Amino acid sequence: MLTIGKTRLHPSIIENFHLTEVAVNIQATNTQFWLRTGETDQKVFEKVFIKNEYEPRQPYTAKAGDEVRTIIDAGANIGCATVWFKSRFPNARIIAIEPDPSNFEQLNRNCGGIPGVELLLGALWGEDTSLDLQFATGRGSLGSWGTRTLPADTSKVAEMRTLAYTVDTLMQKYSLDTIDCLKIDIEGAEKSVFESIHRDWLAKTAVVVAEFHDRFLPGCTAAADAAMADRIQNKYRRGENWFYHIA
């Protein structure tokens, strides 16, 4: 899947200058994938491609043998999961949504030219609204991996705001009848998604893959479990992700 070639740079350049980006060739999609060295991009890449944390124990479809056709990648970051899904399911249509403008720029660079991949600058939430972006302090430890979306505080001037959409709205916006896989890694906003009254999408989704952030916002896992309680066919964990095969 990956080709990590030897550098053509002269050793003295590597020793004396700071490399701000590295590129990895993704053979399955025939694309170059760019990682920012000053960000958490390499950690995300490791989670997705090296630890293979999106590999399920059973198919990503409601029925074994069915083709994966539609995927929503919520919290797409720089596109690691998007490209992983596309490498596994080349015929799938993938909607990748990311609220952080810096991440989105990198997402567009990494995935913008891939057929069947559609990108949206925005956030997933429990209602259609506008949200404030909260960046990780100093963008050092969590970096752009830790950008959070919070209810807009209209009494203050926000550092940055983004539009937010429900899953139902995304399905309408992109004319999706069903979702084979809804991947969610949205830094605590999953609580709003699963507590929302707008949950028609649950009856039209085969698999939910979610990373929960109870450390930021207690109740995230409980909200998901409650929303899918009567639909769960199988639930298991791989790395930081919880897989829900639902009906």
NORHU-V751416 format. One record per residue. N is the residue number from 1. RES is the residue in three letters. PSI is psi in whole degrees, 0 to 359 (999 if undefined). D_LAST is the distance of its C-alpha to the last C-alpha in Angstrom with 1 decimal. Layout:
# NORHU-V751416
n=N res=RES psi=PSI d_last=D_LAST
n=N res=RES psi=PSI d_last=D_LAST
This chain:
# NORHU-V751416
n=1 res=MET psi=324 d_last=31.6
n=2 res=LEU psi=146 d_last=34.2
n=3 res=THR psi=114 d_last=37.9
n=4 res=ILE psi=98 d_last=39.9
n=5 res=GLY psi=167 d_last=43.4
n=6 res=LYS psi=144 d_last=46.7
n=7 res=THR psi=145 d_last=48.1
n=8 res=ARG psi=0 d_last=51.0
n=9 res=LEU psi=146 d_last=52.3
n=10 res=HIS psi=138 d_last=55.7
n=11 res=PRO psi=324 d_last=55.4
n=12 res=SER psi=331 d_last=57.7
n=13 res=ILE psi=316 d_last=55.3
n=14 res=ILE psi=322 d_last=52.5
n=15 res=GLU psi=329 d_last=54.9
n=16 res=ASN psi=352 d_last=56.3
n=17 res=PHE psi=150 d_last=53.6
n=18 res=HIS psi=124 d_last=50.2
n=19 res=LEU psi=124 d_last=47.4
n=20 res=THR psi=342 d_last=45.0
n=21 res=GLU psi=152 d_last=42.4
n=22 res=VAL psi=152 d_last=41.4
n=23 res=ALA psi=138 d_last=39.7
n=24 res=VAL psi=136 d_last=37.4
n=25 res=ASN psi=123 d_last=36.9
n=26 res=ILE psi=104 d_last=33.3
n=27 res=GLN psi=319 d_last=34.1
n=28 res=ALA psi=329 d_last=30.7
n=29 res=THR psi=359 d_last=30.9
n=30 res=ASN psi=46 d_last=34.7
n=31 res=THR psi=157 d_last=34.9
n=32 res=GLN psi=137 d_last=36.8
n=33 res=PHE psi=122 d_last=34.9
n=34 res=TRP psi=132 d_last=37.1
n=35 res=LEU psi=130 d_last=37.0
n=36 res=ARG psi=126 d_last=39.1
n=37 res=THR psi=337 d_last=41.1
n=38 res=GLY psi=4 d_last=41.8
n=39 res=GLU psi=189 d_last=38.1
n=40 res=THR psi=17 d_last=35.1
n=41 res=ASP psi=319 d_last=34.0
n=42 res=GLN psi=327 d_last=34.9
n=43 res=LYS psi=319 d_last=32.8
n=44 res=VAL psi=316 d_last=29.7
n=45 res=PHE psi=317 d_last=30.7
n=46 res=GLU psi=315 d_last=31.1
n=47 res=LYS psi=317 d_last=27.7
n=48 res=VAL psi=310 d_last=26.0
n=49 res=PHE psi=329 d_last=28.3
n=50 res=ILE psi=311 d_last=30.2
n=51 res=LYS psi=346 d_last=27.8
n=52 res=ASN psi=46 d_last=24.9
n=53 res=GLU psi=356 d_last=22.5
n=54 res=TYR psi=8 d_last=19.7
n=55 res=GLU psi=118 d_last=19.7
n=56 res=PRO psi=165 d_last=16.4
n=57 res=ARG psi=340 d_last=16.6
n=58 res=GLN psi=166 d_last=14.1
n=59 res=PRO psi=154 d_last=13.4
n=60 res=TYR psi=23 d_last=12.2
n=61 res=THR psi=161 d_last=10.3
n=62 res=ALA psi=327 d_last=7.3
n=63 res=LYS psi=133 d_last=10.3
n=64 res=ALA psi=135 d_last=13.4
n=65 res=GLY psi=342 d_last=16.3
n=66 res=ASP psi=150 d_last=14.8
n=67 res=GLU psi=138 d_last=16.7
n=68 res=VAL psi=121 d_last=15.6
n=69 res=ARG psi=325 d_last=16.8
n=70 res=THR psi=134 d_last=16.0
n=71 res=ILE psi=135 d_last=16.3
n=72 res=ILE psi=123 d_last=17.4
n=73 res=ASP psi=96 d_last=19.7
n=74 res=ALA psi=123 d_last=20.5
n=75 res=GLY psi=52 d_last=23.7
n=76 res=ALA psi=345 d_last=24.7
n=77 res=ASN psi=236 d_last=28.1
n=78 res=ILE psi=4 d_last=30.4
n=79 res=GLY psi=10 d_last=27.8
n=80 res=CYS psi=307 d_last=27.3
n=81 res=ALA psi=322 d_last=23.5
n=82 res=THR psi=312 d_last=23.8
n=83 res=VAL psi=323 d_last=26.3
n=84 res=TRP psi=312 d_last=24.5
n=85 res=PHE psi=319 d_last=21.4
n=86 res=LYS psi=327 d_last=23.8
n=87 res=SER psi=329 d_last=25.7
n=88 res=ARG psi=324 d_last=22.7
n=89 res=PHE psi=76 d_last=21.2
n=90 res=PRO psi=337 d_last=24.4
n=91 res=ASN psi=359 d_last=23.0
n=92 res=ALA psi=148 d_last=20.3
n=93 res=ARG psi=126 d_last=20.9
n=94 res=ILE psi=125 d_last=20.9
n=95 res=ILE psi=113 d_last=21.5
n=96 res=ALA psi=122 d_last=23.3
n=97 res=ILE psi=132 d_last=24.3
n=98 res=GLU psi=129 d_last=27.0
n=99 res=PRO psi=335 d_last=29.3
n=100 res=ASP psi=117 d_last=32.2
n=101 res=PRO psi=322 d_last=34.8
n=102 res=SER psi=315 d_last=36.3
n=103 res=ASN psi=318 d_last=33.0
n=104 res=PHE psi=322 d_last=32.2
n=105 res=GLU psi=318 d_last=35.5
n=106 res=GLN psi=323 d_last=34.8
n=107 res=LEU psi=315 d_last=31.3
n=108 res=ASN psi=322 d_last=33.0
n=109 res=ARG psi=321 d_last=35.6
n=110 res=ASN psi=331 d_last=33.2
n=111 res=CYS psi=351 d_last=30.5
n=112 res=GLY psi=332 d_last=32.3
n=113 res=GLY psi=7 d_last=33.5
n=114 res=ILE psi=123 d_last=30.4
n=115 res=PRO psi=137 d_last=29.2
n=116 res=GLY psi=0 d_last=25.7
n=117 res=VAL psi=125 d_last=25.7
n=118 res=GLU psi=133 d_last=26.1
n=119 res=LEU psi=142 d_last=27.3
n=120 res=LEU psi=123 d_last=27.4
n=121 res=LEU psi=109 d_last=29.6
n=122 res=GLY psi=187 d_last=27.8
n=123 res=ALA psi=156 d_last=25.4
n=124 res=LEU psi=136 d_last=21.9
n=125 res=TRP psi=178 d_last=22.1
n=126 res=GLY psi=352 d_last=20.9
n=127 res=GLU psi=163 d_last=23.2
n=128 res=ASP psi=118 d_last=25.4
n=129 res=THR psi=193 d_last=28.6
n=130 res=SER psi=137 d_last=31.2
n=131 res=LEU psi=152 d_last=31.0
n=132 res=ASP psi=144 d_last=33.7
n=133 res=LEU psi=133 d_last=33.5
n=134 res=GLN psi=113 d_last=34.7
n=135 res=PHE psi=145 d_last=36.0
n=136 res=ALA psi=138 d_last=36.4
n=137 res=THR psi=120 d_last=40.0
n=138 res=GLY psi=356 d_last=42.2
n=139 res=ARG psi=36 d_last=39.2
n=140 res=GLY psi=298 d_last=40.5
n=141 res=SER psi=295 d_last=38.3
n=142 res=LEU psi=334 d_last=34.8
n=143 res=GLY psi=213 d_last=36.2
n=144 res=SER psi=351 d_last=34.0
n=145 res=TRP psi=333 d_last=31.1
n=146 res=GLY psi=15 d_last=31.4
n=147 res=THR psi=128 d_last=31.7
n=148 res=ARG psi=155 d_last=29.9
n=149 res=THR psi=136 d_last=29.2
n=150 res=LEU psi=155 d_last=30.4
n=151 res=PRO psi=137 d_last=31.0
n=152 res=ALA psi=131 d_last=34.1
n=153 res=ASP psi=96 d_last=37.3
n=154 res=THR psi=352 d_last=39.4
n=155 res=SER psi=352 d_last=42.5
n=156 res=LYS psi=160 d_last=42.8
n=157 res=VAL psi=113 d_last=43.1
n=158 res=ALA psi=146 d_last=40.0
n=159 res=GLU psi=320 d_last=40.5
n=160 res=MET psi=145 d_last=37.8
n=161 res=ARG psi=160 d_last=35.1
n=162 res=THR psi=155 d_last=32.0
n=163 res=LEU psi=146 d_last=29.8
n=164 res=ALA psi=149 d_last=26.3
n=165 res=TYR psi=149 d_last=23.2
n=166 res=THR psi=165 d_last=19.9
n=167 res=VAL psi=320 d_last=16.7
n=168 res=ASP psi=318 d_last=16.9
n=169 res=THR psi=319 d_last=20.5
n=170 res=LEU psi=320 d_last=20.0
n=171 res=MET psi=320 d_last=17.6
n=172 res=GLN psi=317 d_last=20.5
n=173 res=LYS psi=322 d_last=23.2
n=174 res=TYR psi=13 d_last=22.0
n=175 res=SER psi=51 d_last=20.7
n=176 res=LEU psi=126 d_last=17.1
n=177 res=ASP psi=325 d_last=14.8
n=178 res=THR psi=165 d_last=11.8
n=179 res=ILE psi=119 d_last=11.6
n=180 res=ASP psi=322 d_last=11.1
n=181 res=CYS psi=126 d_last=12.3
n=182 res=LEU psi=109 d_last=13.4
n=183 res=LYS psi=129 d_last=16.2
n=184 res=ILE psi=119 d_last=17.9
n=185 res=ASP psi=83 d_last=21.4
n=186 res=ILE psi=30 d_last=23.2
n=187 res=GLU psi=45 d_last=25.6
n=188 res=GLY psi=340 d_last=24.4
n=189 res=ALA psi=348 d_last=23.2
n=190 res=GLU psi=332 d_last=19.6
n=191 res=LYS psi=316 d_last=20.6
n=192 res=SER psi=320 d_last=21.4
n=193 res=VAL psi=314 d_last=18.2
n=194 res=PHE psi=340 d_last=15.9
n=195 res=GLU psi=354 d_last=18.5
n=196 res=SER psi=152 d_last=18.8
n=197 res=ILE psi=348 d_last=18.6
n=198 res=HIS psi=83 d_last=17.4
n=199 res=ARG psi=32 d_last=13.6
n=200 res=ASP psi=333 d_last=12.6
n=201 res=TRP psi=334 d_last=11.2
n=202 res=LEU psi=323 d_last=8.2
n=203 res=ALA psi=353 d_last=6.8
n=204 res=LYS psi=13 d_last=8.1
n=205 res=THR psi=137 d_last=7.4
n=206 res=ALA psi=315 d_last=6.3
n=207 res=VAL psi=135 d_last=8.6
n=208 res=VAL psi=128 d_last=10.8
n=209 res=VAL psi=115 d_last=14.2
n=210 res=ALA psi=139 d_last=16.5
n=211 res=GLU psi=125 d_last=20.1
n=212 res=PHE psi=150 d_last=21.0
n=213 res=HIS psi=54 d_last=24.5
n=214 res=ASP psi=338 d_last=25.4
n=215 res=ARG psi=334 d_last=28.9
n=216 res=PHE psi=319 d_last=29.3
n=217 res=LEU psi=96 d_last=27.4
n=218 res=PRO psi=141 d_last=26.5
n=219 res=GLY psi=359 d_last=23.2
n=220 res=CYS psi=309 d_last=21.0
n=221 res=THR psi=317 d_last=18.9
n=222 res=ALA psi=322 d_last=18.9
n=223 res=ALA psi=318 d_last=17.7
n=224 res=ALA psi=315 d_last=14.6
n=225 res=ASP psi=319 d_last=13.9
n=226 res=ALA psi=319 d_last=14.6
n=227 res=ALA psi=327 d_last=12.4
n=228 res=MET psi=10 d_last=9.2
n=229 res=ALA psi=317 d_last=10.7
n=230 res=ASP psi=8 d_last=8.7
n=231 res=ARG psi=347 d_last=5.2
n=232 res=ILE psi=122 d_last=6.7
n=233 res=GLN psi=326 d_last=6.9
n=234 res=ASN psi=140 d_last=9.8
n=235 res=LYS psi=132 d_last=12.1
n=236 res=TYR psi=168 d_last=15.5
n=237 res=ARG psi=141 d_last=18.4
n=238 res=ARG psi=113 d_last=20.5
n=239 res=GLY psi=234 d_last=23.6
n=240 res=GLU psi=359 d_last=22.9
n=241 res=ASN psi=139 d_last=19.2
n=242 res=TRP psi=131 d_last=16.2
n=243 res=PHE psi=129 d_last=13.2
n=244 res=TYR psi=113 d_last=9.7
n=245 res=HIS psi=116 d_last=7.1
n=246 res=ILE psi=165 d_last=3.8
n=247 res=ALA psi=999 d_last=0.0
